[in-house]
Amino acid sequence: MDNFQDRIIIFDTTLRDGEQSPGATLNVEEKLEIAHALSRLGVDVIEAGFAFASPGDFEAVEKIASQVGTEDGPVICSLARAIKADIKAAAEALAPAAKGRIHTFISTSDIHLEYQLKKSRAEVLDIATEMVAYAKSFMDDVEFSPMDAVRTDSEYLYQVLEAAIAAGATTINIPDTVGYTTPSEFGALIKGICDNVPNIDRAVVSVHGHNDLGLAVANFLEAIKNGARQLECTINGIGERAGNAALEELVMALHVRRQYFNPFLGRPAESTEPLTNIDTQQIYKTSRLVSNRTGVIVQPNKAIVGANAFAHESGIHQDGVLKNKLTYEIMDAQSIGLVDNQQIIMGKHSGRNAFRTRLGELGFELSETDLNKAFVRFKEVADKKKEISDWDLEAIVSDEIRQPPELFRLELVQVSCGDRSRPTATVTLRTPEGEELTDAAIGTGPVDAIYKAINRVTNIPNQLIEFSVQSVTAGIDAIGEVTIRLRYKDRVYSGRAANTDIIVASARAYIKALNRLYAALQQEEKVAAQVAI
């Protein structure tokens, strides 16, 4: 990739670091779907995964490289530790991409060297140099990250970066791995690197940061002012612990305040040219897609894409917005792809063509088979509701079409409860082998009873760690959306379902989470069997 200095490169790591959010595990097809959306969004680089981590990750990187990594598409990247096996796996998975990048890393802070790597500074310097050169032997585009750079001694950091660039690194990424730094400190670190690494002009300076103190976006914006030209971020800010810097916040900050940032990129302040290649009107669609597939709900007051981001309840604010939106809105909702379409009212009399058209406007591209399935479900919901909102349509498509492998299928759920009775649930499931099994259980409430009955049928060990219900829209006839998280050993699996009956939605969400867990257990058994052979 060229050494851009007058625009910002957007490196999206939703499929790698973002997937490390507890419960956000994605299967290969879901990753591929999101990768296509990221390409439409206009990101420059997609970090598709960690190819060496698992057969599933390798397959995902390879498929994305093949289907999304076209000549006119984004660079496809795979993470790799500074280990030959990791780097070789990354190169093999990225082989189908027109433009591939190996992103290799090793810790450089003294605390990581002492307690994690148990190596000296000299040893790490040698490893970094050797492994960057090894990655370079596979492809020209190589990125190097000194993990925990923020807590690394500056002089040693300069030395490692200089050696990595000399060995062939074309991008140098400075990660705030633990989300510790503040804007002024981070800006000073980037400036110090630009001023003290002799060959820094041969590489793009990138930043990666976590949001543990809520400062990731602010840190990145300060880094831009001091020479950073690539931002590593995720959709909705998902990621390890408190998450990563949010792509939508960074892009819109640069969009709304470009006159402020223009001079830092050598442009006239009055320039109206975009600072990134992002198609901002794809932001909302992409945000909803990632939320639906990962099961990670976007909080209502989330900047840019939250449900309340363009809502006004204060009378003074409402009066101002009605007179002129600029009084209280610094950006137009349409700029991120939010469209208030009142021309087509969806209801039980709506036809297939109107349904297809509205889904297309919302960013859904369905096959004829999926469209038919979704349309049948739409008609069922429309019989119960007077009007179907865009939020309802999204919930219908997500619940009916975008599902994890349907290993166990819910055939029937029936509950009996009340203030003078013991909550009892009966469920019938179809097993992966096609057998129908029915069982019943008593619980502390109807949902607890359902889950106990399902557990009796499936016999899959798990711990329920989260159960949440939210209304998709307002009104007594609103669709209820249930999100479930299950833990098994050290992994978390999520399930999400929507229905006008929250009892049914609760059962479906639980089955989806269990299917993800069951599929993972099957994959582990398959890998173990291959190793044994």
N, C-alpha and C positions, 0 to 999 in steps of 0.2 A: 504494500500500500504506500502511496506517495506520502511524503512528509508534509502534511497539511499544516499551515500556520494561520490561515485566515478563516478557518471554519472548525467546528467541533465534530469529532468522530464519535458516534454513539455505538458503544460496545454493549450488547445486551446479554446478560448472564442469567436470565430468568430460568432457562432450561438446565443450568448447572447449579449456581449458587441459590437461585430462587427455589429450585426443587428441594433444597435442603431445609426448607421450612418444615417444621414438624407437621406431618400429615399431608404434605403437598406432593406425595409421590405420583408420578405420571407414567402411564404406559407408553410404548413406542408410538402408537397411533396418535395419542394425545399430544406428545411432544412434536410430532410431525405437523399436526394441525396448528399448533401455536407457532412453530417455525415459519409456516406459510404466512400466518398473520403478521409476524415480525418483519418478514420480507415486504409485505404490502405496506407496513408502517414506515418502512424506509430506513431501518437500522443498518449501519455499515458493517457490523460484525455480529454474528450470532455465536455465542459460546454454547455449543450444542450438548455438551456433557463432558464426562470424565471417562474416556474410552476404556481405560484399563480397569475401572472400578468394578464392572460387572458385564456379563454377556449382554444384558438389556441395554446398558449404557452404550456399549460398542455398537449394537445394532441401531440404536437411535441416532448416534453420530453419523454412522455410515448412510442411513436412509436420508437424513437431512442433507448430508453432503451431496448425495446423488440427486435428490428431488428439489431441493431449495438452493443448493450451491451452484446455480447456473452461471453462465458467463456474465449476464447482466444482473445477477442476484448478489446478495451479501457475501462477505468472507465468512466461511464456516470454520470455527475454531474448536479445538479440544484441549482441555486441561491435562497436564501431565506433571507428575512429580519429577524432580531432577534425577530420574532413574531410567536406565536404558529401556527396560521393559515397558514402562509407561509411555515413553516417547515413541517407541516402535509401534505400540498399539494405537496411539493417536495418529501416527502417520498412515497406518493401514486403514483406519476408519475414515480418514479424511481423503483418501485417494480419489474417490469419485468427484470431489468438488473441483470446480473450475478455479476457485481461489480458496486455498486452505491455509490455516495458521495453527502452529503448535504453540501452546502457552505453557511454558514450564516454570516451576517455582521451587524455591528452597528458603527456609527460614534464615534470617540474618541477625536478629536481635540476640543479645547475650543471654537473655533469660530463656529463649528457645534453644539456643546452642547448648546451654548447660543442662537443661532439664528434659528437652525433647530429643534433640539430635545427638547430644553427647559428643560433639565435635568441636574442634578449634576453629577460630576465624580463618586460619590459613587453609584448613581442610575444606571448609565451605566455599571459599574463594576458588579453590581448584575444581571442586565439583561443579559449581555454577559455570565456570569457563568451559569445562569439558562437555557438559550436557547441553549447553547452548550450541556448541559446535556440532554435537551429535544431531541435535534437532535440525540444524542448518543443512546437514547432509541429506535430509529428506525433502525439505522445502525452503524456499527463500524467506517466507514470512514467519518470523519467530518472535514471540513475545516472552519477556523474562520478568518475573516478579520476585523481589526479595521479601518474603513473607514477614509480617510484623515490622515493616520498614519504619513506621512512625517511632518505634521504640529501639531502633538500631542506632548505634553511634554514627554520627554524620560522616566522619572521615572514612570509616570503614565502609559505609554505604556508598560513598562516592567511588571508592576503590572497586567494589563489587560491580557497580553499574558500568564503570569504564571497561572492566574486563569482559562483561557480558556483551557490550556493544562491539568491542573488538573481536569477539568470537562470532558475531553475526546477528545479534538481536536487533530487530528493526523497530520494536516497541519496548519501552521500559515502563513497567507499571509499578506505581508506588501505592501499596495497600495499607490502609488503616485497618488492620485485621481485627482488632478488638474494639473498634469504635471509641477510641480514647482521646483523639486530638480535638483541637478547637480551630475555628477558621483562621485566625491569625497565625497560629503555630503551623498549620498545614500549608498555608500560603508561603510562609518563610522556608519551610522544608523544600517545597517545589522550587522556589527561587534559588535556594542554596544548591540544589542539584543542577539547575540550568547554568549557574555561575561557576560551579566547581568541577563538573565532570567534563573533561577536555573534548571528548568526542560526542557530546550530547546532541550536536546538530545532525548526527547520522541516525537518530531514532526519534520516534514520536513519544512524548511524555504522557503517560496515562495515569489515571487515579482510580482506585477501588476503595470503597469505604463502607463501614457498617454503622447502623443508626442507634447504637446503644445509648447515646446521650441526646439523640434527636438532632444531631448536627451534620449528618452526612451530606445533605444537599447544600447547606451553607459552606461546608468544607470544600466541596467540589467547585462551587462558584468562585471561591477565593483562589482555588488552585488554577482556574482558568486565567485569572488576572495575573498570575505569576508564571505562566508558560505551559500549563497542562493543555493538551489538545485532544485527548481521548478520555471519555467518561464511561466507566464500567458500572452499569446500573441494571435495575430489574423493573418489570411492569408491576405497578402497585407497591413497589418497594419491598417485595417479599424476599426472604432469605434467612440465613442463620440468625438465631436469637431475635433481636429487634429488627432484623432485616437489612436491606441494602439501600443505597441512595435510589430514590424513585425516579424512573425515566421520565414519567409524565410531568413531574415537578421541575426537573432540570430543563427539559425541553421548553416548557411553557414559560419558565423564568427567563430563558434566553430569548424567547419569542416576544414576550411582553416588554422586557427591559433591554431589547437589543441596542437601543441608542446608548444605553449606559455601557454595555459590554463591547460595542463595536470598536472603540479605540484600543482596547486590550488585544484585539486581533488585527490591528493595523488597518482598520477600516474607518472611513469618515463617520462621525457620530450620527449623521442624518441618514446613513444608508438604510434602505428597507429590505436588503437582501437577507434571506434566512441565514441563521448561524449554524443550522444543522440540516441534514437531508430528510428529516422526519416529516411525513405527511400528517400534520396535526389532526386532521379530520378523521384519522384512523385510531386516535388515542382511546376514545371511549369504548369503541368496539373491541379493541384489543384488551383493554382493562377488564371488560365483562367476560371475555373469553377465558382469560387466565384465571379470573375468580371462579368461574364455573367449573373449569377443569381441575383446578387444584383444591377446590373446596375452601379456600381462604377468603373469607368475607371481607369486602371493603367497608371500613367503618364509615358511617354517614357523614362525619365531619372531615373526611380525608380530602386534602387539597386536590383540586382539579377534577377528580373522578368520583368523589363521594356524593351520595344522594343529596346532601344539603349544600353542595359546592355552589350552586346557583339558585338556592332557595332563600326567600326573604320573608321573615315573620314580623319583624319590627314594623310598626305603622309608618314611622319616619322613613325607613329604608324602602318600604313598598311604594310610598308616595314619590320618593325620588326616582326609583327605577321606572315607574309608570311614566314619569315626565321625560326622563332621559336615562337610559341604562348606565351610562358612564358615571352617574352620580355615585353608584355603589358597586359597579361591576368593572373590573379592570380588564376583563377579556369577555369575548362573546362565546356563549355556550356552543354555538355552531362551529366555532373554531376547533373544538375537540371532537366534533362529530355528533353532538347532541342535537336532534331535530325534533321539534314539537309538531308532529304531523297530524293535523286535525281534518285533513281533506278526506282521508279514508278511515272510517270508523269500523273497527273490526267487531263483529258479533256473530250470532248464530246463523244469520242469513248471508254472511260473506262467502264468496266462492273461492275456489282453489287458486284462481289467478290473482285475486286481491291478496290472498294469504301468501302466495309465492312472492309477489311484489313487495309486500311489507317486510318479509323476512330478508329479502335482498337489500332493502334500505337499511336494515339493522345489521348487515354484514354477514348473514348466514348464507352459505352456498351449499345447498343440499342436493344429493342425488335424487332421482325420481322416487326410488324406494323409500328413502328417508323422508322425503317430502310427503309422501302418502301416509306414512306412519304418524308424522307430526300433525297432518291435517285431520286425521281421525281423532287424535287426542284433543286437538283444538275444538272440534265440533262437540266433543264430550264436555269440555270445560264451558264452551259457549252456551250449552243448554242450561248451565247452572248460574251463569253470570250474564248480565245485560250487555256489558261492553267489555272487550278484552283489550287491556293496555299493552304497550310495548314491553313492559316488565313481565306481564303475564306470558306474552309470546316467547320471550327469552327463557322463562322458566319452563314452558312447555317443551321447547326444542331441547333444552339442556336435559330435562328429565326423561324425555322419550327417545332421543337420538344419541346423545353423547353419554354413553354408559360404559362402565368398566366391563370386562368379560363377564357374561351372564352365566356363571357357573351354577349358582343356586338361584332359582326363580321363585318369586312370591306368587302363589296361586290364590290364596285366600287369607284374609285376616279378619277376625271377628272378636269384639271385646264386650264385656259386661262390667259396668262399674256404676258407682253411685255412693252417696254419703252413708248409706246403710248396708252396703254390700262389700264383698271382698273383690277387688279388681281381678278379673279373669280374662285370659286371652287364648284364642284358638288360632293356630296358623297351619297352613298347608304349603309346603315347599316342594318344588320339583328339583331333584338332585342333579348333579352333572351327568349322572348315568341315566337320567330320564325317569327315575322312580318318584312317585308322589308319596310324601310322608306327612303325617298330621300329628300334632302334639298340642298340649295345653299346659298353662302354668298360671299360678297366682302371683301377683306382685304388689308392691306398695302403691302402684297406680297403673293405669291402662298401658302406658308405654313400657314400664318396667315389666309388666306381665308379658307383653309381646316379645320383648328382648329375651326374657327367660325361656319362653316357648321356642323361639328361633334357635337359641343356644342348645336346647335339648335335641333339636333336629339335626343341626349342623355339626355339633360337637367340635367346634373350632375354638381353641383357647384364646381368650382376649380379655382386655380390661377396658371398659368404657371410661374415657377420660373427659369427653365433652359431648354435651347434647344441647343444641340451641335451636330455637324456632324464631323465625321472623316473618312478618307479613310482607309479601312482595309488593302489594299495593294497599291502599286504604279501603275501608268498607267492610261490612259484615260478610260479604261474599268473596273476600280476598283469598288469593292463593297463599297457602302457608308453605314456607321453605324451611326444611329441617337439615341441619348439618350435624354430622356424627364424626367423632374421632375415637379410634380404637388403638390401644397399644398392645403390642406383642413383642416381648423381649425389649430391644432398644429401638424399634421402629414404630412409627405412628401411621395409621391408615385412615383415610377420610371417606365419607360418603355423603351425598347430598341429593335430596329429592324434594319435589314440589307437588302439592295437590290441594284441592279445596278442602279435603279432609286431612287434618294434620296427623290423625292416627295412621292413616294409610301412608302419608309422607314419611312418618317416623319409621314405619316398618321397611319401606323401600330404601330409605337412607341407610339403615342398619345393614340390610342385605348388600347394598353396594359396597359398604366398607368391608364387610366380611368377604365379599368376592375378591376385593383387592388383596386382602390378607391371605386368602386361600390361594390365589394365583401366585403370590410371592413364595408361599410355602412349597407349591408345586415346582416353581423354578429352582428353588434351593435343592429340592430332592433331585431334580434333573441334573443340575450341575454336580452334585455329590456323586451321582451314579456315573457321570462321564469321567470324573476324577478317579473313581474306583477302577474303571476299565483301563 
